[in-house]
Amino acid sequence: MTSDTTTRRAGESPWRVMGQRPDLPRYIAQLWQRRHFITAEARAKAFSGNRDMLLGNLWLVGVPILQGLAYYLIFGLILNTSRGIENFTGFLLVGVFMFRFTTASMQQGITVMSQNKGLTGAFAFPRAAVPLSALLRETLSMLPVLATLALLLLAVPPGTRVTWTWLLFPLVFALQVLFNAGITMYTARLGSALPDLRHVVAFVARLWFYMSGVFFSIERFVSEGVWLSVLRANPLYLVLDMSRDLLLYDTIPTQESWSFLCLWAFLTPVLGFWYFWQGEETYGQH
């Protein structure tokens, strides 16, 4: 009796169907086996996006700096939203740099499956490797941006100083990465089914921008009630507020803030991964 016959009698196909969705534990195991590919692919592409531009990867930090300068001129000087905010320059820099990381991951997710349609249509592998590689690519690209942010916080008046609370900032960043993983998974599946959603994502990102207090203090405009609770539960508001506490104000965020951000950082990637896995058989078919 041949091995093929034995396999068929066991109720299993000797051939793996392209794009077939395995059960979740096997899917995770297959994804783990390809971790080296995900890492290598992300590292190869992390700093190649601006390769053809004159200033190259300087735009990784140049774009958020220019955005911060524009917001400072309009909202800090002209509209005076800086009133009552200690170290508004640092407040604004943290807001722009950290917020941009999440929106960049979200926008990568919405296009990543269509950009890799040839790969997903030709090879059998867990498709979650594609958005995870995109997330890792954005995370690696963020490292020099964070280094630049630290230098600007120290150098740009009124400036700040390095304190022991800076040691807790990598934990906030790690929680943001986990949250971004879930967002990338959600948008990857949605973008695969409806590529035009990239226009909706741009609108959502702009709305989210204003709801997160990037360049103004939310408490200045909403001092109490349900809306204040809703805005404070916003994961990006938590990331920005906690980062500012640690980097600017030598303050440990409240236990409530840590709890809410940890909840977002746990639930979002778990549910996002499950949602993406549910659509496994559809990727590369359109």
Secondary structure, 3 states (H helix, E strand, C coil): CCHHHHHHHCCCCCCCCCCCCCCHHHHHHHHHHCHHHHHHHHHHHCCCCCCCCCCHHHHHHHHHHHHHHHHHHHHHHHCCCCCCCCCHHHHHHHHHHHHHHHHHHHHHHHHHHHHCHHHHHHCCCCCCHHHHHHHHHHHHHHHHHHHHHHHHHHHCCCCCCCCHHHHHHHHHHHHHHHHHHHHHHHHHHHHHHCCCHHHHHHHHHHHHHHHCCCCCCHHHHCCCCHHHHHHHHCHHHHHHHHHHHHHCCCCCCCHHHHHHHHHHHHHHHHHHHHHHHHCHHHCCCC
